[in-house]
Amino acid sequence: MAKAKWTIAIDGPAGAGKSTVAKLVAKRLKIKYIDSGAVYRAITWKAIEEKIDLNDKLAIIELTKGIKIELRSKKRVFVADREVTKEIRKPIIDQNISLVAKNECVREQVVKLLQELSTSGGVIMEGRDITTVVLPQADIKFYLDADVTTRADRRYKELLAKGEKDINLTQIQQEIEYRDTQDKTRTTGPLVRTKDAIYFDTSNLTIKQVVSAIIAKVKYFHRLNWDNKFYSILYFIAVFLFKILYNLKVTGQENIPLAGGVLIAANHVSYADPPVMAVALPRQTYYVAKEQLFEHPFLRWLFRNINVFSIKQSGASPQTFKKILNLLEQGRAVVIFPEGQRSLDGKLQAAKPGIGMMISKAMEKCPQSKIIPAKILGTDKILPRGAKWLRSGNLEVRFGKPIDVHQLADYSSKEKYQAIADAVMERISKL
């Protein structure tokens, strides 16, 4: 899989397999793995090393402010240039880490560090409060769980494999149960399962099975919303048609966030554009089509079942504006064709009036939404104007980086709207 800028958050109790799974998923997706627990472990190790009372909150806070922690390649952890990768995994750290992790001021410092490490995207991070506090806007969230007996057994075997001898399975289980209580009841960043986190009980699953399931979810969850089974069925048909028979090539797909509001602005040269876009995008999407097409009973039924709604060819109506804004607020992806109609010669046309206003209003109401330019190539050859059947050819879709329309805020309203429309068309033309 090509390297992507996805941000993946994983939470769960100790021993649920988060670290092992996250490392393997990071390797498969070619993204950076960040072990948030390693930071807390490093602080705990340093406090014990300096013989600081872990119940002395002020002393721990001062230690945290001055400590230098680095997470280097190959999962190596350094404190002030000293490697502590093995030391922070010893039982004494397991027994004391909760005392450090529940310190509110310590957590604030660590959260800032973790957020800085993930600002560029392309990361998978696991811990106890990643989905709720550290990365609440993550593209996709998971919660890994397992019964306490299974988790204790895993930890016991892990320590044996590392050469630890003075260990007791019953004691390990008691320590895990104690930590569960501490993690779930602390006042700052408690361990909770969010509604939007995908749940996996790993008690009876192998690591390979969990990794495969997460990879599958990352690749298809946002593309295939099984609440709309009809869309998903047609999607699979379109995948075969365009990827196999028409050799569809997609570039820049990593610019499309897997979650959150997204407005994709694309050129329009053929009726084949929407289904080709559906295959090219990494998530299920909504589309607009001219209202004349809804006059045909079959098309009206079809469109309503595959996330298509009408727009006046003369320009977007208030109802269309409201529909698009509502979808963006709900974190949906919407494809629009700023030209309003298919190009006669395949060349890019000027944007329809109102596109700039639509985008401006969308940014005002949904400032976290992304505006992504897209260029479709080849659809005018496989389904040109007037053609009743698909012809041979090759297809390509290119997605550009998000367009920053906020820099146009100094213009007057009319000038700003036109500037936004022109900026969108310019970005499409350069793809």
Summary of the structure (lengths in Angstrom):
residues: 431
radius of gyration: 25.6
end to end distance: 22.2
largest distance: 80.9
contacts: 1374
relative contact order: 0.11
helix: 48%
strand: 16%
